[in-house]
Amino acid sequence: MSEKILPIYLLVDLGGPAGGPKSASVNAFYQRFVEDLKADPDLAKRVRLTLGGFGDKLTRYLLSVKADLLGNGVLPVGGPRSYATAFHTVEHWIREDTAQFLADGAAVAHPLLLIFTDAPPVAGDEWEVEFRALTVRHPKIVVMPINHFDGHRWSGVLRYSADGSFGRDRQEPEDPVIAARAIVQEHVASTVPRPRPTPPAEAPSWQGAFTPYRVGDPGNAALKVRPRPGPAEWDRRDTVLDGVVIAGEPGGPEVELRAASVRGLAHRYNGTVRQDEYAFRCTEDGRHLVLAVSDGVSNSRLSHKAAALVCRTGADLTATGLALKPPADLDWGGLMVDLSQGIVDLARRLLDPPALTYGEVAVHMAATALFGVVELHPEHGDDVLLAHIGSIGDSSAWVLRGGTRWEPLQDVKNSDAAVASTTTKALPLRSADVAVLVRTVWLRRGDALVLMSDGVGDPLLDGTGTVGQFLAESWRVPPPPIQFAAQVDFARRSHDDDRTAVAIWVV
């Protein structure tokens, strides 16, 4: 809608002796007031000014026109005055003008009446009675005294009835034009629709945010590498993750499990597949949880297939073996020999010409092997579980004690080396070369057992550095599965290998 037209009616009391100071002062004010309206672009555009003088009748000396079209008028002064005639006539003008504005398609604000008179009302006289009646119908009325008024200054106060009640006095500046402008501006402000208070924004029905994790200097690769798919195997996922609760026996502790395997920056940059793998499963009787992590050797093209076989077949064979014997009696060496043979058999099916020797197979596919078996029945106390670890290679197992201290279950890789080594033992191995590292560890409520590939283990070092502090704080309690995967994928300079971790918390 366009801006509203602002009708202003100036009614000047012309009664009294003709000529003299009153005539000069009224005309001086009128001329200055018109010039003041012209000087304000907004008022000049919106104001429609009607000038009327009344004695015994009301005469319209200026029709309702734009302020910027007004000229200088001369008002005659002299003769009797009739407030009743003047007030009834101006109401007629208001109705006529409003109807015409609306017929022209214009929006119209309430009119403002400025009444200039030197005859103060007396209670009960025509002036007072007619004015009260007028203010009921047109509350925007201001009476401006012109006694002691020379067109540039006056003495006295204004009778202001913007609220419809007559008699509220207000002291105004001595300059009547400044006072009139203030009244007009106040009226203009009252015509601007007040914006409805904006209701407070409703809280969104969603929550959450994500920022990739960085530990120390993330390095340029973390900021610049744009991951490419591995076209050799489209169905090999960049990232996999899990988060489940493993129920223990009645009255015993439950186990929260989180697992994630994330393609490293090097493989993302080169468009090659993730070579890490993990697996987990419970035995049929629900008494044992089997965990597996395998890291495919990077310089072997099909190592991801070896890692998948180690985890999936290895977890199945371990669960089957636990149906026949307790974890302490598991034949870890026999398991590694069986897995080595499985890798060799797979290679002979995939390669052309088929590789025959273990060494020739390892050139194409080789992987570390790390297994954990957690006894879920609390035979050793209501808040204690026993875990058994068997491993070959540099995938490592750790216990996070109480969410504060990392406890390694193997020798820490490169802990005493002047230059870090990336070589490791890996399957397939001939039976004579199989040497399994076996550990047993107690887990109490608040502890976490974490199996990880060297993509996590190498930056972890001995667990006392920045990465150790970050992971300890992040894994003090089980995080949401997606958050766990993002934490496994933390950025740190020079560490661009695949990352895999399987963690359980005794809760």
N, C-alpha and C positions, 0 to 999 in steps of 0.2 A: 504494500500500500504506500502511495506517495505521502510526503509530509503534509500535515494538516495546515489548512489556512487558519490564520490567527486574526479574527475580527477584533478591532479595538475601536471603541466609541469614546470620543472626547466631547463631553458636554460642558459648555462654558456658560456660567451665569452672567448674562449680559444686562441684568436689571440694575437700576440705579441711575445716577446722573450720567448723561451722555458725555463721551470724550474723557479727557483728563487722564490721571495716572492709571486707572484700571484698564482703559482701552489700550494704552501703550504697553502695559505689562503683559496683558493677555496675548496680544499679537506678537510681542517679542518672544514669549515662551513658545508659542505655536511654531514660529519659524525655526527656532533652535531645535525644537523637538523633532520636526520633520527632517532637518539636516542630520540629526543624530540617528534616526532610523535608516536613512539612506546609507550612512557610513558602515552599517553592519550588513554584509551580504546576505546572511541568513534571514534577518528581519526584513530587509528590503524585498526579498523574494516571497516571504510568507505573510507578512502583515497586510491586512486590508483595513485602511483607516477611514473612519467616518467622523467628520467634524460638524458638530451642531452647536448652535447658540440659542439659549432660551431666555425669554423675558416673560411676556404673557402667553407666548407660544414657542414651539421648538422649530427652528429653521435649519435645514440641512445645507450647509455651505460647501460640503465636499462629499461626493458620493464615495462608496467603498472601492477604493482603487489601491494598487500597489504603492508602497511607500516610495519606491524609486521613481514613480511618475508624479509625485506630488509637487505642486508649485507653492508659492507663497500666497497665502490668503490674508484678507483683512476682515476682522470681525467687528461689526458695529456694536456699540455699547450704548445702552440707555433704555428707559422705560420700565414698566412693572415686570414682575416675575411670577410664574406659576409653576411650582414643582410638580403638581399633579399632572398638568398638561405635558410637561417635559418628560416625565417618567413614563406615562402611558404611550406617548409618541415613540420614544426610543425602543420600547418593547415591540411596537409594530414594525419599526425598522429591522430589528433583530430577526423577527419571524420572516419578513420578506427576504432579507439578505440570505439567511440560512437556506431557505427554500431554493433560491437561485443558485447558490453554491452547489447544493446537492444535485440540482437539475443539470448543472455543468459537469457532474461527475467528480466533484472535489470532496475531500474529507475536511470536516470543519471542527475546530476546537471550540470550547465554550468561550463566549465573548468576554472581553474585559472592558469595564466601564470606568473611565476616569472623569470625575465630576469636579469641576473647578467652581468654587463659590466663596463669597466673602460673608455669607449669612449663616452663622452657625445654627444648627437645629435647636429648637427649644422643645422640651418634652410636651407632647400633646398637640403641637402645632402641625400645620399641613406638611411642612418639611419632614418632620420626624415620622409622622404616620405613613406618608407616601414612601419614604425611604425604607422603612421597615418592610412594607409590603413588597417593594421591589427586590430587596435582598433575599427574600424567601425564594423568589423565582430565578434570580440571577445573583448568585453569591459572590461572584468575582467583581466587586465594586470597591473603588477607593475614592474617598473624598479628599481633594487637595485644596487647602485654604489659599485664597489669593488676597486676603487682607495683608497689608504691609508687604506686598509682593510687586517687585519691579521687573519681573521676567528673568532675573538672574539670581535672585536670592529671596528668601522669605523668612519669616519668623513664625513659629507655631508648629503644630504637629498634624499628622494625617489621621483622618478617621478611616479605619481600615476594617472592612467587613468581609474578608475572603472566606470566613467560616460561616457567613450568614447572620451573624449577630452584630448589631450596630453598637458603636461606642468604644471599640478597642482602639486606643491611641498608639501611635508609633512615631518616634522621633526619626526624622530623615535628614539627609545632608541638606545644607542650606541651599545648594544649587538645585532648583526644581527639575531641570532636565536630567541631572544625575539621579535624582530620586525617581523620576518617572521611568528612566531606563531600567533602574533596579526592579521596579514593579513589573515592567513588561518582561524582563528576563526571568523573574520569578514565575510569572504566568506561563512563559514559554516552557520552563522546566516542568511545570505541572501538567503540561499537555503531552509530554513525552511518555509513552507507556513504560511503566516500570517493569523491568524484566522479572519474570517469575523466578523466585529463588530456585536455583538449580539443585535438584535433590542430590544428595551425596551419591557418588558413583557406587553402584553395587559391586561388591567384591566378585571378581570373575569366578565362574564355577569350576575353574581348573587351577592348579598350582604346580610349581616345580620349575626348575631351570637346570641348565647344564653348561659347565665350562670344562674343557679338557684339562686333565691333571698334568701338571708340570712339577718336576722335582729338580731344583737348582736350575742350571743352564739347560734349556730344552734342546739347544742346537738348531742349526738352520733347517735341517731336514724335517724336523717336527713342524716347522712353520710353512715349509714350501712344498713338501712332497704331496702330489695329488695321486691317490691310490688308483692303480690300474688293475683290471681283472686278470686272472690267470687263464688265458684261453686254452691252455692244454687240458684243463678240467674245469668246465664252467660250473659244475655242481659242487666244487670244493669251496666252502664258505670262507669269507675273510675273517669272520668272528663268530664264535659259538659260545653259548653261556647257559648255565643252569642255576636254579635256586630251589631247593626242596628241604623238607623236614623229614628226617628218618626217625621213626618212632622206636624207642627202646622197649624193653620189657616193662610191664606194669610196675609203677613205683620207681623205676630207674630213670636216668637222665635221657633226654632226647638229644638228637644230633641235628644241628643246622648245617646244611651243605651248600657251598657256593663253588661254582666252577666256571672258568672262562679260558678260551684259547683265542688269541688275537694275532693276526698276521703282523709281522714286524715291518718297520719302515723300508728296509732293504727290499723285501719281497713286494711290498706295495709299489715301490718306485719301479722295480724291474718287471712288474706284471707276472710274477711267479707265485705259485700257490703256497698257502700256509703248510708248514711241514710238521708242526706240533700236533699232538692229539691227547685226548684224555678219555677216561671211561670210569663208570662207577655202577655198582649193583649190589643188592643184598642177596644173601643165600636164601634158599627156599624156606628154611625154618626161621628166617628173620633174626638169627643170632649174630650174624657177622655182616659187616659192610666192607666191600672190596673197592679199593681206589687204584687208579692207574694213570700214569703220566709218561709220555714218550716224546722225545725230541728227535725228529728226522735229521740226520747228518746233512749239513747244508750243501756240501759239494757232491752229493749223490742225487741225481735227477729224480729218482722215484722214491726218495726217502719218506715222503708223506704216506706212501702205501705201506712201508715197513712200520711206521709209527702207528698207523691205524690197526694193523694186524697185531702188533705188540699189545695195544691197549684192549682191543675187543676180544681177541682170542685169549690173551693173557688173563683178563678179568673172568672170562668164562671158565677157563681151566682152573683158576684159583678157587672160584666159587664151587666148582665140582669137587675139587680136592678137599674142601672144608666139610663136605658131607661125609667124608671118610675118616678124617683125622683132625685134631685140634690145630690151631694156627702155629703153635710152637713146633709141631712136627711136620710142617709143610716142607716139601722138597723144592726149595727155591732154585737150586742148581738144575734139577731135572726140568723145571718150568722154563728156564732160560734156554736149555738145549732144545726143548720142543719148539719154542718160539723161533729159535735160529733155523731149525729145519723148515718151519713154516715159511719163513722169509725166503729161503733158498728155493723151496718148491714154487712159491709165487713168482719169483724172478725167472725161473725156468719157463714158466707159462707166458710171461709178458715179454721177455727179451728175445730178439732175433738177430743173430743166432743165440740160443739160450746159453746163459752163463753156467759154467759147470762147477767151479770151485767156490768156496766160501769167500775167498779174497776177491774173485771176479764179481761175485754178487754184491759185495760191500761197495764196490766202485759205483754201482748203480742205485743201491738201496740199503740203507743202514739206519739204525735208530737206537737210542738209549732205552732203558727199561727201569721204571720205578713203580713199585707196588706197595700198597698199604692195606693191612687187614685190621679192622677195628672190631673188638669184641663188644657187642651191644648189650650183653647180659651183665649186670653189676655184681659178679661173684666176689669182687675184690673191694666192695663197699658201695653204698648207694650213690655216691657222687664221683666214682672213679671208673674209668674205662681203660682197657689195655689195648695198645696198638702195636702191630708188628710191621716192620719195614724190610723190604728186600729190593736191592738195586744193583744195576750195572750202568756205569757212565756218569755224566756230570749233572743229571737231573737230581735235585736234592730235596730232602725232607727236613722240615723244621717244626718246632713247637713254639708257639707264641704264648709265653707264660703270663696269664693274667692281663693280657693286652699290653704288656710293657716290655718284655724281655724276650729276645729271639734266642732259641736254643737249637743249635745245629745237630742233626742226627748222623752226619757224615763229616769227614774232614772238609773244612771250608776251601773251596777251589781257589787256587792262586794266592792263598793266605801268606805263604812264605816266598812266593816267586818274585824275582826282580822284574821280570817281564811276563805279563799275563799270557797264558797258553789257551788256545782254543781246541786243542786235540782232546779226544776222549775215547774211552772204550765204548763199543756199540755192538749190537747184534746185527748180523749173525756171527756167532763164535762157535768154533769147534768145542766139543765137550771138554777137552783138555785145557782150553783157555778160559773156561767159565769160572769166574771167581765172584761170588755174590756177596755183597755187603749186607749183613743182616743186623737189625737193631730192634729192640723192644722198649717201649716207653709208656709211662703212665700219663693219662690225661684226666685232669680234674675239671670241675665246673669252672667256667671262665677261661679255660685253656683252648687254644686252637691248634690243630695239626694241619700243616700246609705242605702239600707236595707241589713242586714247581720245576719248570724247565730252566735251563741256564739263562734264558732271556730275562727272567726275573731274578734268578739266583746270582748272576754275575754282578748287577748293580747293587744287590743287597749286601754283598761282601760278607762281613761277619755279623751284620745286623745292628751295629752300633752307630752307623753313619746316618746321613740325611735320609737315604732311601729307607733304611730300617726304621727310623723314627716315623716317616710318612706312612709306611705300611702298618706299623704297630698301632698308630693312632687311628688309621682308617679301618683296621680290622680288629679293633678292641671288642666290638660286637659285630654280629653278622650284618653287613650292609645289604641294601636291596640288590638283587642279581645284576641289573644293568649297571648300577653304580660300581659293583665289584669288578665287572668287566672293564669299565672306564678306568678304574684304579690300576688294574693289571696293565692297561695300555698307557701308563704314565710316560711322559716325554722326558728324556734325559740325554744330553749330548753323548755321542759315540755308542749308544746302546740301541741298535736297530734290528735285533734278532726277533724272531717270533716269541711270544710270551704266553705261557700257560701256567695256571695255578688251580689246584683243587684244594679247598679248605673245609674243614669241619670244626664246628664249635660244640663243646659239651655244654648244653644249656639246661 
